[in-house]
Amino acid sequence: WVTQHGLEVHVKMIKLIVIVTLTTILTREISCVMPGWSCVKKYGPAEFFKYYWAEQCCDLLIIFFVSRMCWRRGADTPLFMSMCLLGALMPSAQEALPFLRVSLSLYAIHCQWQVLTWVWVAAEASIIVFILGMLVKEARNTKALLSWALEATCVCTVLIAPNISDTAMHFHHWFFAWILAILTRFDPPWSVATQAFFIGYYLNGIAIYGRHPV
C-alpha cells in the first residue's frame, strides 16, 4: 500500500522522527539516573516538546534530504538505532570525567581547559579527520567527490561562517554533530553507522540542555 501510493519517503521520514524523538527522551531519562552524568532537573520531556521538538524535526528534515537518507533504507534498523543510542549516551557519560566538564567556547578554551582536556579533544579530532578522509575516499570511489565537496562547503559556509567572528559564539556539540551528520551521506554500513552516531550525539545536546543557539 505504501509503495502503491508513493509514500516510501514519507514513511522513512516519520520513522526517523519517531526513533530520534524516543531516543531523545530515553537519553534524558538515563542521564538523570546515572551518577555523575549531566541532568537539568527543571528540563524534561514537556519542555522539550514545547520549545524544541519542532526545531529538532526541521533539523532532521535537513539531514534526511541533504544526506540522501530518503534514498536509503529507513532508520528502523538495528545498526542505525544502536549506534544512534550509543552516540546519544556518550556525551553524557563523558560528563563523569571532571576534565571534560567544559564547553567549546573561546573563554572556556583559554581559561578552563586542562591538559587532559586537550589530549581528549585531540584524540576526538583525529578520529573525525579519519572519518572525513573515509568520506572523501568513498565520494571519490562513487564519483561524487565534486558534489560532496560543494555540499560540504555550502553547509559549512551557511551554518558556521555567519558566527565565526563572534567572540561570544558557543559551539554546542549538538550543532557540530548535526553538521557532521549532514555530510555523512554514503551507503556502506560504516557510513550509515557513523551518521547514526552523529545524529545521536546531536540529539544528546537537545535531550540534556535544549537546542540553544550558537
C-alpha positions, 0 to 999 in steps of 0.5 A: 500500500505504501509503495502503491501510493508513493509514500516510501519517503514519507514513511522513512521520514516519520520513522526517523522522527519517531526513533530520534524523538524516543531516543531523545527522551530515553537519553534524558531519562538515563542521564538523570539516573546515572551518577555523575552524568549531566541532568537539568532537573527543571528540563524534561520531556514537556519542555522539550516538546514545547520549545524544541521538538519542532526545531529538532524535526526541521533539523532532521528534515535537513539531514534526511534530504541533504544526506540522501537518507530518503534514498536509503533504507529507513532508520528502523534498523538495528545498526542505525538505532544502536549506534544512534543510542550509543552516540546519544549516551556518550556525551553524557557519560563523558560528563563523569570525567571532571576534565571534560566538564567544559564547553567549546567556547573561546573563554572556556578554551583559554581559561578552563581547559586542562591538559587532559582536556586537550589530549581528549579533544585531540584524540576526538579530532583525529578520529573525525579527520579519519572519518572525513578522509573515509568520506572523501575516499568513498565520494571519490570511489562513487564519483561524487567527490565534486558534489560532496565537496560543494555540499560540504562547503555550502553547509559549512559556509551557511551554518558556521561562517555567519558566527565565526567572528563572534567572540561570544559564539558557543559551539554546542556539540549538538550543532557540530554533530548535526553538521557532521551528520549532514555530510555523512551521506554514503551507503556502506554500513560504516557510513550509515553507522557513523551518521547514526552516531552523529545524529545521536550525539546531536540529539544528546545536546537537545535531550540534556540542555535544549537546542540553544543557539550558537 
